């Protein structure tokens, strides 16, 4: 005897199953990118983005820059910049190179460093050292809370060029720059860091495999960082490329190229090696202030 038919009402989905899910309205944002350099693990961690007029970045070449952006189907202004940091795990030390801008301190689109560190598997207390390429707001201010009153990295040693810290810490400096740059915020962050701040000269090896060298020009004490493991190496230039472009007529372009070649001789070496640059590992890193 055939089985009885099940009524349509019995097969109808319940009211709960028919409920509509709310729209999320947010795009997934990749907050970190990880790769190996020999035995060292490198993680690029985003702090967010900043936007500037083309004139701020390129001066009298702004119109050329706007034309280039338009030709590649990008808005000609404001120009969006990615703010990124580099996390270096040597196996013995966890070194963060630069610390981003912090939450709502300059523009409201920054401040993602702590959250993206967590997504990458790290807490602020895990960081052993923060090495600054220079003390501009988008490299320094992220070490502290929104009020610039307490440090966010409880056990990190801070390391910076002594020439850089001397320049930004000078009492008269705050009266010589635009208030829009919030010079007191920079000095407040340097003061917070001072009990754990180690000053170095360029060419110092801060941990095995991580060496600094002098690329002054973008700021008076700007340093770049060479990272190596075995036969692999990486050059982190900080913002030296931006300063070379901006000040090209003064001859600093050639100075920067000479310093990079002198400090990183394998640029022209014959030995087989894999070399990384900021543009190779994460194209948006090439932008910065």
Buried (B, 14 or more C-beta within 10 A) or exposed (E): EEEEEEEEEEEEEEEEEEEEEEEEEEEEEEBBBBBEBBEBBBBBBBBBBBEBEBBBBBEEBBEEBBEBBEEEEEEBBEBBBBBBBBBBBBEEBBBBBBBBBBBEBBBEBBBBBBBBBEBBEBEBEBBBBBBBBBBBBBBBBBBBEEEBEEBBBEEBBBBBBBBBBEBBBEEEBBEEEEEEEBBEBBBBBBEBBEEBBBBBEBEBEBBEBBBBBBBBBBBBBBBBBBBBBEEBBBBBBBBBBBBBBBBEEEEBBEBBEEBBEEBBEBEEEEEEEEBBBBEBBBEBBBBBB
